[in-house]
Amino acid sequence: MRQTIIAGNWKMYKTVAESVDFVRQLLPRLEPFSNVERVVCPTFVALAPVADVLRGSAVKVGAQNVAFNKEGAYTSQIAPGMLQGLVEYVIIGHSEARKYLGETDEDINKKAKIALEYGLKPIIAVGESLETYEAGQTAAFVGGQVRAALSGISAEQMASIVIAYEPIWAIGTGKNASADLANQIISGAVRGTVRDLYGDAVAGALRIQYGGSVKPDNMADYMSQPDIDGALVGGASLKLDDFTKLVEAAAQVK
């Protein structure tokens, strides 16, 4: 049985003070939904104080990225060892990092490997552009991203990995893939690719999220799909009521 996982990606929002205040209010709201794994991913400057507030609770903390170097002269980067003790999860390969930071499939693979080496659990994001989708190339493109991200990763290590399917054309646009379409892509291009690489058992145990304009009014539809095991949420995770409703919907459906 795969445990549902809802992760809030706060992107470049909330000051340190706002982040701390937010999780203090959020924590009691999320406590009742113990059948769902709940994760918040603040900015780097807020990780330590947010982790302090949530330490000992069931709400986990994630980082929004990590460098693929252990240390060195890499101005602006965050090494995996710096995240140890602060976070359990780290988002890797988000489309915004691919676009704005020029991250490649090779970079994402290296980040996944070093995160695992340091005991961090990668949430690996994959997804296609509108042009790729309209050209009917989604399955090949997303499957290729999955293969590249997982290159050299063992079947045993897969137990620590979450994959998030986020069609780029649905992130922050108000558009979203229908629940049926998202499930179809996740089942085939993502879980199917993992099945080809590792077999039925690993593919069946892998948790796969959907992301892209997820809101309280469409959450239940996504969570009712058999291959969708949660959500990587952007804008809706920044609002107390919305994030609570998302987790509540997932807890009720799953």
C-alpha positions in Angstrom: 0.0 0.0 0.0 1.5 3.3 -1.1 1.2 6.1 1.4 -0.1 9.3 -0.1 2.4 12.2 0.0 1.4 15.9 -0.3 4.3 18.3 -0.6 4.0 22.1 -0.6 6.6 23.8 -2.8 6.7 27.4 -1.5 9.0 28.5 -4.4 10.3 32.1 -3.8 7.6 33.2 -1.3 7.4 33.9 2.4 10.1 35.6 4.6 11.6 33.7 7.5 9.2 35.3 9.9 6.2 34.5 7.6 7.4 30.9 7.1 7.6 30.3 10.9 4.3 31.8 11.6 2.7 29.8 8.8 3.9 26.4 9.9 2.9 27.2 13.5 -0.6 27.8 12.3 -0.5 24.9 9.8 0.7 22.2 12.2 -2.4 21.7 14.3 -4.6 21.8 11.2 -2.7 19.0 9.5 -2.3 16.8 12.6 -5.6 14.9 12.1 -4.6 13.5 8.7 -2.0 10.9 9.8 -2.7 8.6 6.8 -1.1 11.3 4.5 2.6 12.1 4.5 2.7 15.9 4.7 5.8 17.9 3.6 6.5 21.6 3.4 9.4 23.0 1.2 10.3 26.5 2.2 13.1 28.7 0.9 16.7 27.9 2.0 16.8 30.8 4.5 13.7 29.5 6.2 14.7 25.8 6.4 16.4 25.9 9.8 13.7 27.8 11.7 10.9 25.9 10.0 12.6 22.6 10.9 12.9 23.8 14.5 9.1 24.4 14.7 8.3 21.0 13.1 10.9 18.9 14.9 9.1 16.0 16.6 5.9 16.5 14.6 4.6 14.3 11.7 5.0 17.2 9.2 8.2 16.8 7.2 10.5 19.4 5.7 11.9 19.4 2.2 14.4 21.6 0.4 13.7 23.1 -3.1 17.0 22.0 -4.6 20.5 20.8 -3.9 23.9 21.0 -5.5 25.5 17.9 -7.0 28.9 18.7 -5.4 29.8 17.8 -1.8 31.4 21.2 -1.2 33.7 23.7 -2.9 33.9 27.1 -4.7 30.3 27.1 -6.0 28.9 30.4 -5.0 25.1 30.4 -4.3 24.8 26.6 -4.1 23.7 24.4 -1.2 25.6 21.2 -0.6 23.7 18.0 0.5 25.6 17.9 3.8 24.2 21.3 4.7 20.7 19.9 4.4 21.3 16.9 6.7 19.4 17.2 9.9 17.1 19.9 8.5 15.2 18.2 5.8 14.0 14.7 4.8 13.1 15.5 1.2 14.6 17.6 -1.6 12.9 18.6 -4.9 15.1 17.9 -7.9 14.5 18.7 -11.5 11.6 21.1 -11.1 10.8 22.7 -14.5 11.6 26.1 -13.2 15.1 25.0 -12.2 15.5 23.3 -15.6 14.4 26.6 -17.3 15.9 29.3 -15.2 19.0 27.5 -13.9 19.7 25.5 -17.1 19.6 22.2 -15.3 20.0 19.2 -17.6 19.0 15.6 -17.3 22.6 14.7 -16.4 22.6 17.4 -13.6 19.3 16.0 -12.2 20.7 12.4 -12.2 23.8 13.6 -10.3 21.7 15.5 -7.8 19.5 12.4 -7.2 22.5 10.3 -6.6 24.2 12.6 -4.2 21.0 13.3 -2.3 20.6 9.5 -1.8 24.2 9.3 -0.7 23.5 11.8 2.1 20.3 10.2 3.2 18.0 12.7 1.6 14.9 11.6 -0.3 14.6 13.0 -3.8 11.3 14.2 -5.2 12.2 14.1 -8.9 10.0 16.3 -11.1 9.4 15.5 -14.7 7.0 17.0 -17.3 6.6 18.2 -20.8 6.0 21.6 -22.5 2.8 22.5 -24.2 4.5 22.0 -27.6 5.6 18.5 -26.7 2.1 17.7 -25.4 0.4 19.0 -28.5 2.8 17.1 -30.7 1.8 13.9 -29.0 5.3 13.3 -27.7 4.5 13.3 -24.0 5.0 9.6 -23.3 8.4 9.5 -25.1 9.6 12.8 -23.5 8.6 12.1 -19.9 9.7 8.5 -20.1 13.1 9.8 -21.3 13.3 12.2 -18.4 12.6 9.3 -16.0 15.2 7.1 -17.5 17.8 9.8 -17.4 17.1 10.8 -13.8 17.3 7.2 -12.6 20.4 6.2 -14.5 22.7 4.2 -12.1 20.3 4.2 -9.2 19.7 0.8 -7.7 16.3 -0.9 -7.1 17.0 -0.7 -3.4 17.5 3.1 -3.6 14.2 3.5 -5.4 12.4 3.0 -2.1 13.6 6.5 -1.1 12.5 8.2 -4.3 9.3 10.0 -5.2 8.5 11.1 -8.7 6.3 14.1 -9.5 4.7 14.5 -12.9 4.2 18.2 -13.6 3.2 19.2 -17.1 5.0 22.5 -17.6 1.9 23.9 -19.3 -0.1 23.4 -16.1 2.3 25.0 -13.6 1.0 28.3 -12.3 -1.2 28.8 -15.4 -4.5 27.9 -14.0 -4.7 25.0 -16.6 -4.4 21.5 -15.5 -4.3 18.0 -17.0 -7.5 16.2 -16.3 -7.4 13.6 -13.7 -7.8 10.8 -16.3 -5.1 12.2 -18.5 -2.7 12.7 -15.6 -3.3 9.2 -14.4 -2.8 7.8 -17.9 0.6 9.6 -18.3 1.7 8.6 -14.8 0.7 5.0 -15.3 2.4 4.7 -18.7 5.2 7.1 -19.1 6.3 7.2 -15.4 5.4 4.0 -13.7 5.6 2.0 -16.9 9.2 3.3 -17.5 10.1 2.4 -13.9 8.6 -1.1 -14.5 10.8 -1.5 -17.6 13.9 -0.5 -15.6 13.3 -2.3 -12.3 10.3 -4.7 -12.6 6.8 -4.9 -11.2 7.6 -4.8 -7.5 9.6 -1.5 -7.6 7.2 0.1 -10.0 4.3 -0.9 -7.8 5.8 0.6 -4.7 6.9 3.9 -6.2 5.0 6.9 -5.1 4.1 9.3 -8.0 2.6 12.7 -7.5 0.8 15.0 -9.8 1.5 18.7 -9.9 0.2 21.6 -11.9 -2.6 24.0 -10.8 -3.8 21.6 -8.0 -6.6 23.2 -6.0 -9.0 22.2 -3.3 -11.8 21.9 -5.9 -10.0 19.4 -8.1 -7.9 17.5 -5.5 -10.4 14.7 -4.9 -10.5 13.9 -8.6 -6.8 13.5 -8.8 -6.6 11.5 -5.6 -9.3 9.1 -6.8 -7.0 7.9 -9.6 -5.2 4.6 -8.9 -1.7 5.6 -10.0 -1.7 9.1 -8.5 -0.2 8.9 -5.0 -0.3 12.5 -4.0 0.5 16.0 -5.2 3.4 18.5 -5.4 1.6 21.7 -4.8 2.7 25.3 -5.6 0.4 28.2 -5.1 -2.3 26.4 -3.0 0.4 25.4 -0.5 0.9 29.0 0.5 -2.5 29.4 1.9 -3.5 27.8 5.2 -7.1 27.0 4.2 -6.2 25.7 0.8 -3.3 23.5 1.9 -5.4 22.1 4.7 -8.2 21.3 2.3 -5.8 19.6 -0.1 -4.5 17.3 2.6 -8.0 16.6 4.0 -9.2 15.7 0.5 -6.3 13.3 0.0 -6.9 11.8 3.4 -10.6 11.2 2.7 -10.1 9.7 -0.8 -7.1 7.6 -0.2 
